[in-house]
Amino acid sequence: MDDIDAMFSELLGEMDHLSQSLSPAADPPEADPALHRESTFSIGFTDLNESLNELEDHDLDALVADLGSKSTTQDLTTHQQNSSLTDDQFAPPAMTQRSEAAAALPQTPNTAGVQQRSEPQTKADKIKMALEKLKEAKVRKLIIKVMMSDNSSKTLMVDERQTVREVLDKLFEKTHCDCNINWSLCETNPELQIERGFEDHESLVELLSEWTRHSENKIYFVSRPQKYVMFTDPQIFYMWKKKTDLTGINEHAKQLLLKEHFGGSTLIVPDLEGMLYLKEDGKKVWKSRYFVLRASGIYYVPKGKTKSSSDLACFIRFDKVNIYTTNNYKQKYRAPTNFCFMLKHPCIQKESHYIKFLCCDDEHTLLLWVNSIRIAKYGTGLYKNYQAAVKRVSTLQTLQSAAHKDPRRPHPTTQWTQGPAANDTASDTTGHPMWSCAPSHLQTNPEAMPLGSAHSQVHLHPKSQVLKIIHMSHHLTSSLLLLLATHTFKTHPHLMCLDKCLNLEPAMRCQ
């Protein structure tokens, strides 16, 4: 009996020790969280300083302003909370009311002047302030490098509140692409030779935070025609068992399929099944098995069993894994074909026994399995992404067509921006502020401007405010001059007559 009591006491002690080790410490060390946060400040750069230097000036200004406003709000909130915990306990009610009224008073001019003098003036000062504020910010922010199909790159600042869809919209503004529904953000892992297109509803910061600190993964902005193929051609997935040609189905039949499988209260997953090759753990050996797709995961038929639901064995569930397509696995793992896909947890960045490799016979089978798994995993959220993308594209196309029809409106890719300068404001030889009117991609890369094109600069005199258009090339057309002047006279009706300002030919003068 004594031995049993002793064993029981020892067991209780071990359980107590285990519970203490699992419970969060009262004063957790600050180095580890800071180290983790610092490791996720930038993606695609060697360090955070490099990423901040790559940011465009207006993005860097927005970052500093946003972080400054957040830190001020947090400091004020913390100060008020501390005051309420101390002064309110001992001060009389009248004193508490006076202190609250004093706290609500605006800052004095002297304080505002000190803050104004402390604002960063150069880019180096802004980067230094951003480095300090990023470590204090409660909202996670990342500075990322997004690769383009032509091996160029764009540097963006994103935070944890932004979805992939919002980041795509930001890239549309920077690249002036055609904005169709196929544009995607795609991650690549060179070590595993895999890639995956991010879904529009996902949080980009959350996805990138799962990468290792010195990861060689990259983000690409590419057009993927198969992104929403399950909605543009639903017959491929829901009528795949039919041997007839499915390419000639009309739009009305497609809409009926979408309504039947996605318009109801529950989503219907494609009834997909067939032979696939499974890679054995730790070996470059592939064996064929019969797999069946269900809403919860992938199941297989054990040897000697039938395809009935009672005989199916679970292969993998979708709640903890993502699906990735592979590159050249026929050479890397001796796969039967190069049409392979992988299922793994997003935190796994290297080879692991927890990764599931599957291989298909042909490209069409790979298309069926990859996108059917996406339907099963994301459900109606995937359909909502598609509807939002179609609506967004329709809106952009309407705005672009309206801009082309109205000659008084500037082209969507033309921006009125301040010209390049060494300091904050560019100026001509007279010291007057200089403004540039040219497509944004030509402003950032003057060498890309074709021969014979014109880059006009508009000078605003600070005293007389008389508009002058200085020609940098004699090839500038009168129609463009008229467009520039029309835009200017809408905002400056007090200026001199249009024909005198432009010195146009009599046929071009305003009536």
BATORVO-746122 format. One record per residue (C-alpha): residue in one letter; z, y, x. Coordinates in steps of 0.25 Angstrom, whole numbers, plus 5000, padded with zeros to 4 digits. Layout:
// BATORVO-746122
(kolza 'A',(Z,Y,X))
...
END
This chain:
// BATORVO-746122
(kolza 'M',(5000,5000,5000))
(kolza 'D',(5003,5009,5011))
(kolza 'D',(4990,5007,5018))
(kolza 'I',(4983,5010,5005))
(kolza 'D',(4991,5023,5004))
(kolza 'A',(4987,5027,5018))
(kolza 'M',(4973,5024,5016))
(kolza 'F',(4973,5032,5003))
(kolza 'S',(4979,5044,5011))
(kolza 'E',(4969,5043,5022))
(kolza 'L',(4958,5043,5012))
(kolza 'L',(4964,5055,5005))
(kolza 'G',(4965,5062,5018))
(kolza 'E',(4950,5059,5022))
(kolza 'M',(4946,5064,5008))
(kolza 'D',(4954,5077,5010))
(kolza 'H',(4948,5079,5024))
(kolza 'L',(4934,5077,5019))
(kolza 'S',(4936,5087,5007))
(kolza 'Q',(4941,5097,5017))
(kolza 'S',(4929,5095,5026))
(kolza 'L',(4919,5096,5014))
(kolza 'S',(4926,5109,5008))
(kolza 'P',(4920,5122,5013))
(kolza 'A',(4929,5129,5023))
(kolza 'A',(4937,5141,5019))
(kolza 'D',(4931,5149,5031))
(kolza 'P',(4917,5144,5034))
(kolza 'P',(4911,5148,5047))
(kolza 'E',(4902,5159,5046))
(kolza 'A',(4893,5155,5057))
(kolza 'D',(4886,5143,5051))
(kolza 'P',(4881,5151,5038))
(kolza 'A',(4877,5163,5046))
(kolza 'L',(4869,5153,5055))
(kolza 'H',(4863,5147,5043))
(kolza 'R',(4859,5160,5037))
(kolza 'E',(4853,5165,5050))
(kolza 'S',(4845,5153,5051))
(kolza 'T',(4838,5156,5038))
(kolza 'F',(4835,5170,5040))
(kolza 'S',(4821,5168,5044))
(kolza 'I',(4810,5157,5042))
(kolza 'G',(4798,5155,5052))
(kolza 'F',(4804,5164,5063))
(kolza 'T',(4812,5162,5076))
(kolza 'D',(4823,5171,5072))
(kolza 'L',(4827,5181,5061))
(kolza 'N',(4823,5193,5070))
(kolza 'E',(4809,5188,5071))
(kolza 'S',(4808,5187,5056))
(kolza 'L',(4813,5201,5053))
(kolza 'N',(4803,5206,5063))
(kolza 'E',(4792,5199,5055))
(kolza 'L',(4796,5206,5042))
(kolza 'E',(4787,5217,5037))
(kolza 'D',(4794,5230,5037))
(kolza 'H',(4796,5232,5022))
(kolza 'D',(4802,5217,5021))
(kolza 'L',(4812,5221,5032))
(kolza 'D',(4816,5233,5025))
(kolza 'A',(4818,5226,5012))
(kolza 'L',(4826,5215,5019))
(kolza 'V',(4835,5226,5026))
(kolza 'A',(4836,5234,5013))
(kolza 'D',(4839,5221,5005))
(kolza 'L',(4850,5216,5014))
(kolza 'G',(4856,5230,5015))
(kolza 'S',(4858,5231,5000))
(kolza 'K',(4864,5217,4999))
(kolza 'S',(4874,5220,5010))
(kolza 'T',(4878,5233,5004))
(kolza 'T',(4880,5227,4991))
(kolza 'Q',(4888,5215,4997))
(kolza 'D',(4897,5224,5005))
(kolza 'L',(4899,5233,4992))
(kolza 'T',(4903,5220,4984))
(kolza 'T',(4912,5215,4995))
(kolza 'H',(4919,5228,4996))
(kolza 'Q',(4921,5229,4981))
(kolza 'Q',(4926,5215,4981))
(kolza 'N',(4936,5217,4992))
(kolza 'S',(4941,5230,4986))
(kolza 'S',(4943,5223,4973))
(kolza 'L',(4951,5212,4980))
(kolza 'T',(4960,5222,4987))
(kolza 'D',(4961,5236,4981))
(kolza 'D',(4961,5231,4966))
(kolza 'Q',(4973,5222,4969))
(kolza 'F',(4982,5234,4973))
(kolza 'A',(4976,5246,4968))
(kolza 'P',(4979,5252,4954))
(kolza 'P',(4968,5252,4944))
(kolza 'A',(4965,5267,4946))
(kolza 'M',(4963,5265,4961))
(kolza 'T',(4954,5253,4958))
(kolza 'Q',(4945,5261,4949))
(kolza 'R',(4944,5273,4959))
(kolza 'S',(4940,5263,4970))
(kolza 'E',(4930,5257,4962))
(kolza 'A',(4924,5271,4958))
(kolza 'A',(4924,5274,4973))
(kolza 'A',(4917,5262,4976))
(kolza 'A',(4906,5265,4966))
(kolza 'L',(4903,5279,4972))
(kolza 'P',(4890,5280,4980))
(kolza 'Q',(4889,5281,4995))
(kolza 'T',(4891,5295,5001))
(kolza 'P',(4879,5301,5008))
(kolza 'N',(4886,5300,5021))
(kolza 'T',(4887,5284,5020))
(kolza 'A',(4872,5284,5015))
(kolza 'G',(4868,5292,5027))
(kolza 'V',(4875,5282,5036))
(kolza 'Q',(4868,5271,5029))
(kolza 'Q',(4855,5278,5030))
(kolza 'R',(4856,5280,5045))
(kolza 'S',(4860,5265,5047))
(kolza 'E',(4847,5260,5040))
(kolza 'P',(4838,5253,5050))
(kolza 'Q',(4826,5261,5055))
(kolza 'T',(4818,5252,5064))
(kolza 'K',(4813,5238,5061))
(kolza 'A',(4823,5233,5072))
(kolza 'D',(4835,5239,5064))
(kolza 'K',(4830,5233,5051))
(kolza 'I',(4829,5219,5057))
(kolza 'K',(4843,5221,5063))
(kolza 'M',(4849,5225,5050))
(kolza 'A',(4842,5214,5043))
(kolza 'L',(4848,5203,5053))
(kolza 'E',(4862,5209,5050))
(kolza 'K',(4860,5209,5035))
(kolza 'L',(4853,5195,5034))
(kolza 'K',(4866,5189,5039))
(kolza 'E',(4874,5196,5028))
(kolza 'A',(4864,5194,5017))
(kolza 'K',(4869,5184,5006))
(kolza 'V',(4855,5182,5001))
(kolza 'R',(4847,5173,5010))
(kolza 'K',(4835,5180,5016))
(kolza 'L',(4824,5174,5025))
(kolza 'I',(4813,5180,5033))
(kolza 'I',(4801,5170,5033))
(kolza 'K',(4788,5168,5039))
(kolza 'V',(4777,5163,5030))
(kolza 'M',(4765,5157,5036))
(kolza 'M',(4751,5160,5030))
(kolza 'S',(4739,5151,5030))
(kolza 'D',(4732,5159,5041))
(kolza 'N',(4744,5157,5050))
(kolza 'S',(4749,5171,5048))
(kolza 'S',(4763,5174,5042))
(kolza 'K',(4771,5183,5033))
(kolza 'T',(4786,5186,5035))
(kolza 'L',(4794,5187,5022))
(kolza 'M',(4808,5190,5018))
(kolza 'V',(4814,5180,5007))
(kolza 'D',(4827,5178,5001))
(kolza 'E',(4834,5167,4994))
(kolza 'R',(4831,5173,4980))
(kolza 'Q',(4816,5172,4982))
(kolza 'T',(4808,5161,4977))
(kolza 'V',(4795,5155,4984))
(kolza 'R',(4787,5162,4972))
(kolza 'E',(4793,5176,4976))
(kolza 'V',(4790,5174,4991))
(kolza 'L',(4775,5170,4987))
(kolza 'D',(4774,5183,4979))
(kolza 'K',(4778,5190,4992))
(kolza 'L',(4768,5183,5000))
(kolza 'F',(4757,5186,4990))
(kolza 'E',(4760,5201,4992))
(kolza 'K',(4760,5200,5007))
(kolza 'T',(4747,5191,5008))
(kolza 'H',(4739,5196,4997))
(kolza 'C',(4734,5182,4994))
(kolza 'D',(4728,5177,4981))
(kolza 'C',(4741,5174,4974))
(kolza 'N',(4737,5161,4968))
(kolza 'I',(4747,5150,4963))
(kolza 'N',(4745,5141,4975))
(kolza 'W',(4752,5150,4986))
(kolza 'S',(4764,5143,4991))
(kolza 'L',(4775,5144,5002))
(kolza 'C',(4774,5131,5010))
(kolza 'E',(4784,5126,5020))
(kolza 'T',(4780,5117,5032))
(kolza 'N',(4788,5108,5041))
(kolza 'P',(4780,5105,5054))
(kolza 'E',(4790,5095,5058))
(kolza 'L',(4789,5086,5046))
(kolza 'Q',(4774,5091,5043))
(kolza 'I',(4777,5094,5029))
(kolza 'E',(4775,5106,5019))
(kolza 'R',(4780,5110,5006))
(kolza 'G',(4776,5121,4996))
(kolza 'F',(4788,5129,4991))
(kolza 'E',(4789,5130,4976))
(kolza 'D',(4789,5144,4970))
(kolza 'H',(4803,5143,4964))
(kolza 'E',(4810,5139,4977))
(kolza 'S',(4818,5148,4985))
(kolza 'L',(4811,5150,4998))
(kolza 'V',(4824,5154,5006))
(kolza 'E',(4831,5141,5001))
(kolza 'L',(4819,5133,5005))
(kolza 'L',(4818,5139,5019))
(kolza 'S',(4833,5138,5021))
(kolza 'E',(4832,5123,5021))
(kolza 'W',(4824,5124,5034))
(kolza 'T',(4830,5121,5048))
(kolza 'R',(4833,5133,5056))
(kolza 'H',(4823,5131,5067))
(kolza 'S',(4813,5125,5057))
(kolza 'E',(4798,5126,5060))
(kolza 'N',(4794,5126,5045))
(kolza 'K',(4785,5136,5040))
(kolza 'I',(4782,5143,5027))
(kolza 'Y',(4767,5145,5023))
(kolza 'F',(4761,5153,5012))
(kolza 'V',(4749,5144,5008))
(kolza 'S',(4741,5141,4995))
(kolza 'R',(4744,5127,4990))
(kolza 'P',(4734,5123,4979))
(kolza 'Q',(4743,5111,4975))
(kolza 'K',(4755,5120,4972))
(kolza 'Y',(4753,5120,4957))
(kolza 'V',(4742,5109,4956))
(kolza 'M',(4751,5102,4946))
(kolza 'F',(4750,5114,4936))
(kolza 'T',(4735,5118,4939))
(kolza 'D',(4731,5103,4938))
(kolza 'P',(4742,5095,4931))
(kolza 'Q',(4732,5084,4927))
(kolza 'I',(4733,5079,4942))
(kolza 'F',(4747,5076,4940))
(kolza 'Y',(4749,5072,4926))
(kolza 'M',(4735,5064,4924))
(kolza 'W',(4734,5058,4938))
(kolza 'K',(4734,5044,4932))
(kolza 'K',(4721,5047,4926))
(kolza 'K',(4709,5042,4934))
(kolza 'T',(4700,5053,4928))
(kolza 'D',(4696,5066,4935))
(kolza 'L',(4707,5077,4932))
(kolza 'T',(4701,5089,4938))
(kolza 'G',(4693,5092,4926))
(kolza 'I',(4704,5094,4916))
(kolza 'N',(4704,5107,4909))
(kolza 'E',(4715,5118,4909))
(kolza 'H',(4719,5115,4895))
(kolza 'A',(4723,5101,4898))
(kolza 'K',(4730,5106,4911))
(kolza 'Q',(4738,5115,4902))
(kolza 'L',(4742,5104,4893))
(kolza 'L',(4747,5095,4905))
(kolza 'L',(4755,5107,4910))
(kolza 'K',(4761,5109,4896))
(kolza 'E',(4764,5094,4894))
(kolza 'H',(4771,5092,4908))
(kolza 'F',(4777,5106,4911))
(kolza 'G',(4778,5113,4898))
(kolza 'G',(4789,5104,4891))
(kolza 'S',(4804,5104,4893))
(kolza 'T',(4803,5093,4904))
(kolza 'L',(4792,5092,4915))
(kolza 'I',(4784,5080,4916))
(kolza 'V',(4782,5075,4930))
(kolza 'P',(4769,5068,4934))
(kolza 'D',(4769,5053,4932))
(kolza 'L',(4766,5050,4947))
(kolza 'E',(4767,5037,4954))
(kolza 'G',(4759,5029,4964))
(kolza 'M',(4759,5023,4978))
(kolza 'L',(4764,5032,4990))
(kolza 'Y',(4768,5029,5004))
(kolza 'L',(4782,5030,5008))
(kolza 'K',(4786,5033,5023))
(kolza 'E',(4798,5024,5028))
(kolza 'D',(4810,5031,5034))
(kolza 'G',(4809,5033,5048))
(kolza 'K',(4795,5026,5050))
(kolza 'K',(4781,5029,5049))
(kolza 'V',(4778,5018,5039))
(kolza 'W',(4773,5021,5025))
(kolza 'K',(4775,5011,5013))
(kolza 'S',(4768,5012,5000))
(kolza 'R',(4777,5013,4987))
(kolza 'Y',(4775,5016,4973))
(kolza 'F',(4781,5029,4969))
(kolza 'V',(4784,5036,4955))
(kolza 'L',(4786,5051,4953))
(kolza 'R',(4798,5055,4943))
(kolza 'A',(4804,5068,4940))
(kolza 'S',(4816,5065,4948))
(kolza 'G',(4809,5059,4960))
(kolza 'I',(4800,5049,4966))
(kolza 'Y',(4803,5034,4963))
(kolza 'Y',(4796,5021,4969))
(kolza 'V',(4794,5007,4965))
(kolza 'P',(4802,4997,4973))
(kolza 'K',(4795,4984,4978))
(kolza 'G',(4794,4974,4967))
(kolza 'K',(4797,4984,4956))
(kolza 'T',(4789,4990,4945))
(kolza 'K',(4786,5005,4942))
(kolza 'S',(4796,5005,4930))
(kolza 'S',(4806,5016,4930))
(kolza 'S',(4817,5006,4932))
(kolza 'D',(4811,5000,4945))
(kolza 'L',(4809,5014,4952))
(kolza 'A',(4817,5018,4964))
(kolza 'C',(4820,5032,4967))
(kolza 'F',(4813,5037,4980))
(kolza 'I',(4817,5051,4980))
(kolza 'R',(4822,5062,4971))
(kolza 'F',(4816,5076,4971))
(kolza 'D',(4829,5085,4969))
(kolza 'K',(4832,5086,4984))
(kolza 'V',(4818,5085,4991))
(kolza 'N',(4805,5093,4992))
(kolza 'I',(4791,5087,4993))
(kolza 'Y',(4783,5090,5005))
(kolza 'T',(4768,5087,5009))
(kolza 'T',(4766,5082,5023))
(kolza 'N',(4756,5085,5034))
(kolza 'N',(4749,5074,5043))
(kolza 'Y',(4759,5063,5040))
(kolza 'K',(4748,5052,5043))
(kolza 'Q',(4750,5056,5057))
(kolza 'K',(4765,5059,5057))
(kolza 'Y',(4770,5047,5050))
(kolza 'R',(4758,5038,5049))
(kolza 'A',(4757,5040,5034))
(kolza 'P',(4746,5033,5026))
(kolza 'T',(4740,5047,5023))
(kolza 'N',(4743,5061,5025))
(kolza 'F',(4746,5064,5010))
(kolza 'C',(4761,5063,5012))
(kolza 'F',(4773,5070,5006))
(kolza 'M',(4787,5071,5009))
(kolza 'L',(4800,5072,5001))
(kolza 'K',(4813,5078,5008))
(kolza 'H',(4824,5087,5007))
(kolza 'P',(4820,5102,5011))
(kolza 'C',(4831,5102,5021))
(kolza 'I',(4825,5090,5029))
(kolza 'Q',(4816,5097,5039))
(kolza 'K',(4815,5085,5049))
(kolza 'E',(4812,5070,5048))
(kolza 'S',(4822,5063,5040))
(kolza 'H',(4825,5050,5033))
(kolza 'Y',(4827,5058,5020))
(kolza 'I',(4812,5062,5019))
(kolza 'K',(4803,5054,5010))
(kolza 'F',(4788,5053,5015))
(kolza 'L',(4777,5049,5005))
(kolza 'C',(4762,5047,5007))
(kolza 'C',(4751,5047,4997))
(kolza 'D',(4737,5041,4998))
(kolza 'D',(4729,5054,4995))
(kolza 'E',(4730,5069,4993))
(kolza 'H',(4729,5068,4978))
(kolza 'T',(4741,5058,4977))
(kolza 'L',(4749,5068,4987))
(kolza 'L',(4746,5079,4977))
(kolza 'L',(4751,5071,4965))
(kolza 'W',(4764,5067,4972))
(kolza 'V',(4768,5080,4978))
(kolza 'N',(4765,5089,4966))
(kolza 'S',(4771,5079,4956))
(kolza 'I',(4784,5079,4964))
(kolza 'R',(4784,5094,4964))
(kolza 'I',(4783,5093,4949))
(kolza 'A',(4794,5083,4948))
(kolza 'K',(4803,5091,4957))
(kolza 'Y',(4802,5105,4952))
(kolza 'G',(4798,5103,4938))
(kolza 'T',(4795,5114,4929))
(kolza 'G',(4799,5124,4940))
(kolza 'L',(4786,5121,4947))
(kolza 'Y',(4778,5124,4934))
(kolza 'K',(4786,5137,4933))
(kolza 'N',(4782,5140,4947))
(kolza 'Y',(4767,5138,4943))
(kolza 'Q',(4768,5147,4931))
(kolza 'A',(4775,5158,4939))
(kolza 'A',(4764,5157,4950))
(kolza 'V',(4753,5158,4940))
(kolza 'K',(4759,5170,4933))
(kolza 'R',(4761,5177,4946))
(kolza 'V',(4747,5174,4951))
(kolza 'S',(4742,5180,4937))
(kolza 'T',(4750,5192,4939))
(kolza 'L',(4745,5195,4953))
(kolza 'Q',(4730,5192,4949))
(kolza 'T',(4732,5202,4937))
(kolza 'L',(4737,5213,4946))
(kolza 'Q',(4726,5211,4957))
(kolza 'S',(4715,5211,4946))
(kolza 'A',(4721,5224,4940))
(kolza 'A',(4721,5230,4954))
(kolza 'H',(4706,5227,4957))
(kolza 'K',(4702,5232,4943))
(kolza 'D',(4710,5245,4945))
(kolza 'P',(4703,5253,4956))
(kolza 'R',(4715,5263,4956))
(kolza 'R',(4725,5252,4960))
(kolza 'P',(4725,5248,4975))
(kolza 'H',(4721,5234,4979))
(kolza 'P',(4733,5224,4978))
(kolza 'T',(4732,5221,4993))
(kolza 'T',(4732,5236,4997))
(kolza 'Q',(4746,5243,4999))
(kolza 'W',(4750,5257,5002))
(kolza 'T',(4759,5255,5014))
(kolza 'Q',(4764,5263,5025))
(kolza 'G',(4755,5261,5037))
(kolza 'P',(4760,5255,5050))
(kolza 'A',(4769,5263,5059))
(kolza 'A',(4778,5262,5070))
(kolza 'N',(4789,5270,5063))
(kolza 'D',(4792,5270,5048))
(kolza 'T',(4781,5279,5044))
(kolza 'A',(4767,5280,5050))
(kolza 'S',(4760,5293,5052))
(kolza 'D',(4747,5299,5056))
(kolza 'T',(4745,5310,5067))
(kolza 'T',(4750,5320,5058))
(kolza 'G',(4763,5313,5055))
(kolza 'H',(4760,5311,5040))
(kolza 'P',(4764,5297,5034))
(kolza 'M',(4752,5287,5034))
(kolza 'W',(4750,5277,5024))
(kolza 'S',(4740,5265,5024))
(kolza 'C',(4732,5259,5013))
(kolza 'A',(4726,5246,5017))
(kolza 'P',(4728,5231,5013))
(kolza 'S',(4742,5226,5018))
(kolza 'H',(4736,5215,5027))
(kolza 'L',(4727,5226,5034))
(kolza 'Q',(4739,5235,5036))
(kolza 'T',(4747,5224,5043))
(kolza 'N',(4735,5219,5051))
(kolza 'P',(4725,5231,5054))
(kolza 'E',(4716,5222,5062))
(kolza 'A',(4713,5214,5049))
(kolza 'M',(4706,5226,5043))
(kolza 'P',(4691,5224,5043))
(kolza 'L',(4681,5233,5050))
(kolza 'G',(4676,5244,5042))
(kolza 'S',(4688,5244,5033))
(kolza 'A',(4696,5257,5031))
(kolza 'H',(4711,5259,5032))
(kolza 'S',(4715,5272,5026))
(kolza 'Q',(4728,5279,5029))
(kolza 'V',(4733,5290,5019))
(kolza 'H',(4741,5301,5024))
(kolza 'L',(4751,5309,5016))
(kolza 'H',(4755,5323,5021))
(kolza 'P',(4769,5325,5018))
(kolza 'K',(4768,5340,5015))
(kolza 'S',(4755,5342,5007))
(kolza 'Q',(4754,5327,5003))
(kolza 'V',(4739,5328,5004))
(kolza 'L',(4732,5315,5004))
(kolza 'K',(4723,5312,5016))
(kolza 'I',(4715,5299,5018))
(kolza 'I',(4712,5297,5033))
(kolza 'H',(4701,5287,5035))
(kolza 'M',(4702,5277,5046))
(kolza 'S',(4688,5272,5044))
(kolza 'H',(4676,5278,5038))
(kolza 'H',(4673,5266,5030))
(kolza 'L',(4684,5269,5020))
(kolza 'T',(4677,5269,5006))
(kolza 'S',(4678,5280,4996))
(kolza 'S',(4683,5271,4985))
(kolza 'L',(4695,5267,4994))
(kolza 'L',(4697,5282,4996))
(kolza 'L',(4697,5285,4982))
(kolza 'L',(4707,5273,4979))
(kolza 'L',(4717,5279,4989))
(kolza 'A',(4716,5293,4984))
(kolza 'T',(4717,5288,4969))
(kolza 'H',(4730,5281,4973))
(kolza 'T',(4735,5293,4980))
(kolza 'F',(4732,5303,4969))
(kolza 'K',(4739,5295,4959))
(kolza 'T',(4752,5297,4967))
(kolza 'H',(4749,5311,4972))
(kolza 'P',(4742,5318,4961))
(kolza 'H',(4745,5332,4967))
(kolza 'L',(4736,5329,4979))
(kolza 'M',(4722,5336,4981))
(kolza 'C',(4710,5332,4973))
(kolza 'L',(4705,5318,4976))
(kolza 'D',(4691,5321,4981))
(kolza 'K',(4696,5332,4990))
(kolza 'C',(4706,5322,4996))
(kolza 'L',(4696,5311,4999))
(kolza 'N',(4685,5320,5002))
(kolza 'L',(4676,5311,4994))
(kolza 'E',(4661,5312,4992))
(kolza 'P',(4658,5320,4979))
(kolza 'A',(4654,5307,4972))
(kolza 'M',(4668,5301,4974))
(kolza 'R',(4676,5313,4970))
(kolza 'C',(4686,5313,4959))
(kolza 'Q',(4680,5319,4946))
END
